[in-house]
Amino acid sequence: MNAPFRATRLGLILALPAFVLASCAYPPGGYYPPPGGPGPGPGYSPPPPSYPPGPAQNTQGGQIFPGQTLTGALAPGDPQLNSGEWYDQYTLYANAGQTYDFDMSSGQFDTYLIVREPGGQQFDNDDANGTDSSLSVTATVSGPMVIQATSYAPGQGGSYQLSAHQGYGGPGPMPPPPPPPPPVSNSGGGPLTSGQTRSGVLGPGDPQLNSGEWYDEYTVNVAAGTTVNVTMSSGAFDTYLIARSPNGQQVDNDDASGTDSALSIHSPVSGLVRIQATSYAPGQGGQYTIRADVSGGYIPPPPPPYGGNTGGGWINLGQTVSGSLSPGDPQLNSGEYYDTYQVNVSGGQTVRFRCNSQQFDTYLIVIDPQQQQRENDDMTGTNAGLDLYMPASGTAQIHVTSYQAGETGGYTLQVY
């Protein structure tokens, strides 16, 4: 998943350029660290890193349910808190007034738990029992509860167990078990055409900002000197819009009219304007409409010269295609099968490439219009990814292949 533009608590805020930070406007209730971060305060000298040797892992995080115990690992490649510790992030759909108990244990490092309930209150714990951590948190409102499994000091890592239980919330009988979360939503996002009104849904299953809000990401391909006007409306929740131009300028808007949002963003360079349709607070979701109107240089996506080929060919910015590696595909000199795609790019923009598969260890090779080659094996787990700055306009080549010769299976390729 690409990193959200509206960074708040986490280490992503350190990676953003200064001009992006200066233009960010966060709604209340952002996810901020406790003073000093997870650590004992001034004068502390952390122990040497305790991460055991072995390949980096990044397969943890996601959704956790009451009564469930998950096994994960902290390791290089995981996201980092502002204070440097690796972390895995989980969500649990909580009911207002219900208490939830969380326990984190490890025999390899000193665990640390951070939990934020849907109303925005944050709770931390280091050592409830030796180096294991525990928290009991009551939800003030219904919505997603965010759990971060991390360590006491930077550089600590290894395997751990995280469990969640529905706790006893006060006098009287135990409340009934929570209802199942709303149906998974994945019905929004993708390329927007100028003058087009699109419908989408925010809900569990959508990616989340660091502050917990679900979002759908849209793109508009524009020429230099273009202004994009975006509107978003919903009768189900308080909408929030975030847009970023190809050169990194960011504009946010909450309420242009009631709970509906609107913004204008000018792009001095050609490329993709990225728009995130989100909500004012975590846990808000439902149906919405979004529209983009472009003045001064809209560039419609180029049609592929041929279609129906799911194992190579042309791919457009903002598009996801499916393919498969199998015997009969061309092979690299080292023996791996590969499919080749082409995408038209604009100079001065950053293009993201993601290749995922549950059947083999993916490997990406991208050659930009100036014939510079970049490669990646594992951006996330066994899935490959690259974020590349394009020095010139033209056609980039993408080779989807595998980490070892003989690996086959289906995959998805996304370029945006």
C-alpha positions as CSV (number, residue, x, y, z in Angstrom):
1,M,0.0,0.0,0.0
2,N,1.4,3.4,-0.7
3,A,2.0,5.7,2.2
4,P,-0.9,8.2,2.9
5,F,-0.2,11.8,2.5
6,R,-1.5,12.9,5.8
7,A,1.2,11.6,8.2
8,T,0.6,12.1,11.9
9,R,2.1,10.0,14.6
10,L,4.3,7.5,12.8
11,G,7.8,7.6,11.4
12,L,6.5,8.4,7.9
13,I,6.4,12.0,9.0
14,L,10.2,12.1,9.0
15,A,10.3,10.9,5.4
16,L,8.1,13.6,4.0
17,P,9.7,16.7,2.4
18,A,9.5,19.9,4.4
19,F,7.1,21.6,1.9
20,V,4.7,18.7,2.3
21,L,4.7,19.0,6.0
22,A,4.2,22.7,5.9
23,S,1.1,22.4,3.8
24,C,-0.5,19.5,5.7
25,A,-3.7,20.2,7.8
26,Y,-4.7,17.5,10.2
27,P,-8.2,17.1,11.6
28,P,-8.4,16.8,15.4
29,G,-7.8,13.5,17.1
30,G,-4.6,12.6,15.2
31,Y,-2.4,9.8,16.4
32,Y,0.5,11.4,18.4
33,P,3.2,9.7,20.4
34,P,3.5,10.0,24.2
35,P,6.2,12.5,25.2
36,G,9.5,11.0,24.6
37,G,8.2,8.0,22.6
38,P,8.5,4.5,24.0
39,G,11.4,4.9,26.3
40,P,12.3,5.7,29.9
41,G,13.3,9.4,29.3
42,P,16.5,11.5,29.3
43,G,19.8,9.8,29.9
44,Y,18.6,6.3,28.7
45,S,21.1,4.3,26.8
46,P,19.3,1.6,24.8
47,P,20.8,-1.9,24.9
48,P,22.4,-3.2,21.7
49,P,20.0,-4.4,19.0
50,S,18.6,-7.9,19.8
51,Y,17.1,-8.7,16.4
52,P,18.1,-12.3,15.6
53,P,19.9,-13.0,12.3
54,G,17.9,-14.1,9.3
55,P,15.9,-12.6,6.4
56,A,13.8,-9.6,7.1
57,Q,10.0,-10.3,7.5
58,N,7.1,-8.0,6.8
59,T,4.1,-10.2,6.8
60,Q,2.4,-9.0,10.0
61,G,-0.3,-6.6,10.8
62,G,-3.9,-6.4,9.6
63,Q,-7.1,-7.3,11.3
64,I,-7.4,-9.0,14.7
65,F,-10.7,-10.3,16.3
66,P,-11.6,-10.9,20.0
67,G,-10.5,-14.4,21.0
68,Q,-7.7,-14.5,18.4
69,T,-4.0,-14.9,19.0
70,L,-1.7,-13.9,16.1
71,T,2.1,-14.6,15.7
72,G,4.2,-11.9,14.1
73,A,7.8,-10.6,13.9
74,L,9.5,-7.2,14.1
75,A,12.3,-6.9,11.7
76,P,14.1,-4.6,9.2
77,G,11.6,-3.6,6.5
78,D,8.8,-3.0,9.0
79,P,7.6,0.6,9.4
80,Q,9.2,2.6,12.2
81,L,7.9,4.9,14.9
82,N,9.3,8.4,15.1
83,S,11.6,7.2,17.9
84,G,12.9,4.4,15.6
85,E,11.2,1.2,16.8
86,W,9.8,-1.2,14.2
87,Y,6.1,-1.8,14.6
88,D,3.2,-3.9,13.1
89,Q,-0.2,-2.3,13.1
90,Y,-3.5,-4.2,13.7
91,T,-7.1,-3.1,13.8
92,L,-10.1,-4.4,15.8
93,Y,-13.6,-3.3,15.2
94,A,-14.9,-2.1,18.6
95,N,-18.3,-1.4,20.1
96,A,-19.0,1.7,22.2
97,G,-18.7,0.9,25.9
98,Q,-17.0,-2.5,25.4
99,T,-13.6,-3.2,27.0
100,Y,-11.0,-5.1,25.1
101,D,-7.8,-6.8,26.6
102,F,-4.6,-7.0,24.6
103,D,-1.5,-9.1,25.5
104,M,1.8,-9.1,23.7
105,S,4.7,-11.5,24.6
106,S,8.1,-12.4,23.2
107,G,11.1,-14.4,24.2
108,Q,13.4,-12.4,22.0
109,F,12.8,-8.7,22.9
110,D,11.1,-6.3,25.3
111,T,7.6,-5.8,24.0
112,Y,5.7,-2.5,24.0
113,L,2.0,-2.0,23.2
114,I,0.2,1.1,21.9
115,V,-3.6,1.1,21.5
116,R,-5.8,4.0,20.3
117,E,-9.6,3.5,20.8
118,P,-12.0,4.9,18.2
119,G,-12.6,8.1,20.1
120,G,-9.0,9.1,19.9
121,Q,-7.6,8.2,23.4
122,Q,-4.2,6.6,23.3
123,F,-2.9,4.0,25.9
124,D,0.7,2.6,26.1
125,N,2.2,-0.2,28.2
126,D,5.7,-1.5,28.5
127,D,6.1,-4.2,31.1
128,A,2.9,-5.6,32.6
129,N,4.7,-9.0,33.3
130,G,8.4,-9.0,32.9
131,T,9.1,-7.9,29.4
132,D,5.5,-8.7,28.2
133,S,2.9,-6.0,27.7
134,S,-0.8,-5.8,28.4
135,L,-3.6,-3.2,28.1
136,S,-7.3,-3.1,28.8
137,V,-9.0,-0.4,26.7
138,T,-12.7,0.6,26.6
139,A,-14.1,2.1,23.4
140,T,-15.8,5.4,23.9
141,V,-17.5,5.1,20.5
142,S,-17.9,2.4,17.9
143,G,-15.3,2.0,15.2
144,P,-11.8,0.7,14.5
145,M,-9.4,0.3,17.4
146,V,-5.8,0.7,16.3
147,I,-3.1,-1.6,17.9
148,Q,0.6,-1.1,17.4
149,A,2.9,-4.0,18.4
150,T,6.4,-2.6,18.9
151,S,9.5,-2.8,21.1
152,Y,10.9,-0.9,24.1
153,A,13.9,0.4,22.2
154,P,15.0,0.9,18.5
155,G,16.7,-2.2,16.9
156,Q,14.9,-4.8,19.0
157,G,13.1,-7.4,17.0
158,G,12.1,-11.0,16.6
159,S,9.0,-13.1,16.9
160,Y,6.0,-12.2,19.2
161,Q,2.4,-13.2,20.0
162,L,-0.5,-10.7,20.1
163,S,-3.8,-11.7,21.6
164,A,-7.1,-9.9,21.8
165,H,-10.0,-10.7,24.2
166,Q,-13.3,-9.1,24.9
167,G,-13.0,-7.8,28.5
168,Y,-15.5,-7.2,31.2
169,G,-16.7,-3.6,30.9
170,G,-18.2,-2.9,34.3
171,P,-21.1,-3.9,36.7
172,G,-23.9,-6.0,35.4
173,P,-24.0,-8.9,33.0
174,M,-21.5,-9.3,30.2
175,P,-22.7,-7.5,27.1
176,P,-23.5,-9.6,24.0
177,P,-20.6,-10.2,21.6
178,P,-20.1,-7.4,19.1
179,P,-21.8,-7.7,15.7
180,P,-19.7,-8.5,12.7
181,P,-18.0,-5.5,11.1
182,P,-19.6,-3.9,8.1
183,P,-18.9,-5.6,4.8
184,V,-15.5,-5.2,3.3
185,S,-15.3,-2.2,1.0
186,N,-13.1,-1.9,-2.0
187,S,-15.4,-0.2,-4.5
188,G,-13.6,3.2,-4.9
189,G,-10.4,4.6,-6.4
190,G,-8.6,4.5,-9.7
191,P,-8.3,7.0,-12.6
192,L,-10.7,9.9,-12.7
193,T,-11.9,11.4,-16.0
194,S,-12.5,15.2,-16.2
195,G,-16.2,16.0,-15.7
196,Q,-16.9,12.5,-14.4
197,T,-18.8,11.9,-11.1
198,R,-17.8,8.6,-9.5
199,S,-19.4,6.7,-6.6
200,G,-17.5,4.9,-3.9
201,V,-17.7,3.4,-0.4
202,L,-15.4,3.8,2.6
203,G,-15.4,1.0,5.1
204,P,-13.4,-1.9,6.6
205,G,-11.0,-3.4,4.0
206,D,-10.0,0.0,2.6
207,P,-6.5,1.2,3.3
208,Q,-6.1,3.5,6.3
209,L,-4.3,6.8,6.9
210,N,-1.8,6.8,9.8
211,S,-4.5,8.5,11.9
212,G,-6.9,5.6,11.2
213,E,-9.4,6.9,8.6
214,W,-10.2,4.7,5.6
215,Y,-9.5,6.2,2.2
216,D,-9.8,5.6,-1.6
217,E,-7.1,7.0,-3.9
218,Y,-7.9,8.5,-7.3
219,T,-5.6,9.9,-10.0
220,V,-6.0,12.5,-12.7
221,N,-3.4,12.8,-15.5
222,V,-2.7,16.4,-16.2
223,A,-0.4,18.6,-18.3
224,A,1.8,21.4,-16.9
225,G,-0.2,24.5,-15.9
226,T,-3.4,22.6,-15.1
227,T,-5.9,23.3,-12.3
228,V,-8.0,20.4,-10.9
229,N,-11.2,21.2,-9.0
230,V,-12.4,18.3,-6.8
231,T,-15.6,17.9,-4.9
232,M,-16.7,15.1,-2.5
233,S,-20.1,14.7,-0.9
234,S,-21.8,12.1,1.3
235,G,-25.0,11.8,3.3
236,A,-23.4,9.1,5.5
237,F,-20.3,10.7,7.0
238,D,-18.2,13.9,7.2
239,T,-16.0,13.9,4.1
240,Y,-12.3,15.0,3.8
241,L,-10.3,15.5,0.7
242,I,-6.5,15.4,0.2
243,A,-4.8,16.2,-3.1
244,R,-1.2,16.2,-4.1
245,S,0.3,17.5,-7.4
246,P,3.1,15.7,-9.3
247,N,5.7,18.1,-7.8
248,G,4.5,17.4,-4.2
249,Q,2.3,20.3,-3.3
250,Q,-0.5,19.1,-1.0
251,V,-4.0,20.7,-0.4
252,D,-6.5,19.4,2.2
253,N,-10.2,20.4,2.8
254,D,-12.8,19.3,5.3
255,D,-16.0,21.3,5.0
256,A,-16.5,23.5,2.0
257,S,-20.3,23.2,2.4
258,G,-21.7,21.5,5.5
259,T,-19.9,18.1,5.7
260,D,-19.0,18.1,2.0
261,S,-15.5,18.9,0.8
262,A,-14.0,20.8,-2.2
263,L,-10.6,21.9,-3.2
264,S,-8.6,23.3,-6.1
265,I,-5.0,22.3,-6.8
266,H,-2.7,23.8,-9.5
267,S,0.0,21.6,-11.1
268,P,3.0,23.5,-12.6
269,V,4.3,20.2,-14.1
270,S,2.7,17.4,-16.0
271,G,2.0,14.0,-14.3
272,L,-0.5,12.5,-11.9
273,V,-2.6,14.5,-9.4
274,R,-3.3,12.0,-6.6
275,I,-6.6,12.5,-4.7
276,Q,-7.5,10.7,-1.4
277,A,-11.2,10.6,-0.6
278,T,-11.4,10.0,3.2
279,S,-13.3,11.0,6.3
280,Y,-12.9,13.6,9.1
281,A,-12.5,11.0,11.8
282,P,-11.6,7.2,12.1
283,G,-14.5,4.8,11.9
284,Q,-16.6,7.0,9.6
285,G,-17.7,5.3,6.4
286,G,-20.4,4.8,3.9
287,Q,-21.3,5.8,0.3
288,Y,-20.0,9.0,-1.3
289,T,-19.6,10.7,-4.7
290,I,-16.5,12.4,-6.0
291,R,-16.0,14.6,-9.1
292,A,-12.9,16.2,-10.8
293,D,-13.0,19.0,-13.3
294,V,-9.8,19.9,-15.1
295,S,-9.0,23.2,-16.8
296,G,-5.9,23.8,-18.9
297,G,-4.6,20.4,-19.9
298,Y,-6.3,17.2,-19.1
299,I,-4.5,14.1,-20.6
300,P,-6.8,11.1,-21.0
301,P,-5.1,7.7,-20.4
302,P,-3.6,6.4,-23.7
303,P,-5.4,3.3,-25.0
304,P,-3.3,0.2,-25.2
305,P,-2.3,-0.7,-28.8
306,Y,-3.6,-4.1,-28.2
307,G,-5.7,-5.7,-25.5
308,G,-6.6,-9.0,-23.9
309,N,-3.0,-9.9,-23.1
310,T,-2.8,-10.6,-19.3
311,G,0.9,-11.6,-19.5
312,G,2.5,-8.4,-20.8
313,G,1.6,-5.5,-23.0
314,W,0.7,-1.9,-22.3
315,I,-0.5,-0.7,-18.8
316,N,-1.8,2.7,-18.0
317,L,-1.0,4.8,-14.9
318,G,-3.5,4.1,-12.2
319,Q,-4.2,0.6,-13.6
320,T,-3.9,-2.9,-12.1
321,V,-3.6,-5.9,-14.3
322,S,-3.4,-9.6,-13.7
323,G,-1.0,-12.0,-15.3
324,S,0.9,-15.3,-14.8
325,L,4.3,-16.7,-15.2
326,S,4.4,-20.1,-16.8
327,P,6.5,-22.4,-19.0
328,G,6.4,-20.9,-22.5
329,D,7.1,-17.3,-21.3
330,P,10.5,-15.8,-22.3
331,Q,13.3,-16.4,-19.8
332,L,16.1,-14.3,-18.3
333,N,19.7,-15.4,-18.8
334,S,19.5,-16.8,-15.3
335,G,16.4,-18.9,-16.2
336,E,13.5,-17.1,-14.6
337,Y,10.3,-16.6,-16.7
338,Y,9.2,-13.0,-17.3
339,D,6.4,-10.8,-18.7
340,T,7.2,-7.4,-20.2
341,Y,4.9,-4.3,-19.9
342,Q,5.2,-0.8,-21.1
343,V,3.8,2.4,-19.6
344,N,4.0,6.1,-20.8
345,V,5.3,8.4,-18.1
346,S,6.0,12.1,-17.8
347,G,9.3,13.6,-16.8
348,G,9.6,14.9,-13.3
349,Q,7.0,12.6,-11.7
350,T,7.4,9.7,-9.3
351,V,5.8,6.4,-10.5
352,R,5.1,3.5,-8.1
353,F,5.2,-0.1,-9.2
354,R,3.8,-2.9,-7.2
355,C,3.8,-6.7,-8.0
356,N,2.0,-9.1,-5.7
357,S,1.6,-12.9,-5.8
358,Q,0.5,-15.6,-3.4
359,Q,2.1,-18.3,-5.5
360,F,5.7,-17.2,-6.0
361,D,8.4,-14.7,-4.8
362,T,8.0,-11.7,-7.2
363,Y,10.8,-9.7,-8.7
364,L,10.5,-6.4,-10.5
365,I,12.9,-4.9,-13.1
366,V,12.0,-1.4,-14.4
367,I,13.9,0.5,-17.1
368,D,13.0,4.2,-17.4
369,P,12.9,6.3,-20.6
370,Q,16.7,7.1,-20.2
371,Q,17.5,3.4,-20.0
372,Q,18.4,3.4,-16.3
373,Q,17.5,0.1,-14.7
374,R,16.2,-0.5,-11.2
375,E,15.4,-3.8,-9.5
376,N,13.5,-5.0,-6.3
377,D,12.8,-8.3,-4.8
378,D,10.9,-7.9,-1.5
379,M,9.4,-4.5,-0.7
380,T,6.7,-6.2,1.5
381,G,7.2,-9.9,2.4
382,T,7.7,-11.7,-0.9
383,N,6.0,-8.9,-2.9
384,A,8.1,-6.6,-5.0
385,G,7.8,-2.8,-5.4
386,L,9.6,0.3,-6.6
387,D,9.0,4.0,-6.3
388,L,11.0,5.7,-9.2
389,Y,11.5,9.3,-10.2
390,M,11.2,9.6,-13.9
391,P,14.0,11.9,-15.3
392,A,12.3,12.3,-18.7
393,S,9.0,11.7,-20.5
394,G,8.7,8.6,-22.6
395,T,8.0,4.9,-22.2
396,A,9.2,2.8,-19.3
397,Q,9.6,-1.0,-19.5
398,I,8.5,-3.3,-16.7
399,H,9.7,-6.8,-16.4
400,V,7.7,-9.0,-14.0
401,T,9.7,-12.1,-13.0
402,S,10.5,-14.3,-10.1
403,Y,13.2,-14.5,-7.5
404,Q,14.4,-18.0,-8.6
405,A,14.2,-19.9,-11.9
406,G,11.3,-22.2,-12.3
407,E,8.8,-20.3,-10.1
408,T,5.4,-19.9,-11.7
409,G,1.9,-18.7,-10.9
410,G,-0.5,-15.8,-11.0
411,Y,0.3,-12.2,-10.0
412,T,-1.1,-8.6,-10.1
413,L,0.9,-5.6,-11.3
414,Q,-0.2,-2.1,-10.3
415,V,1.4,1.1,-11.7
416,Y,0.3,4.5,-10.3
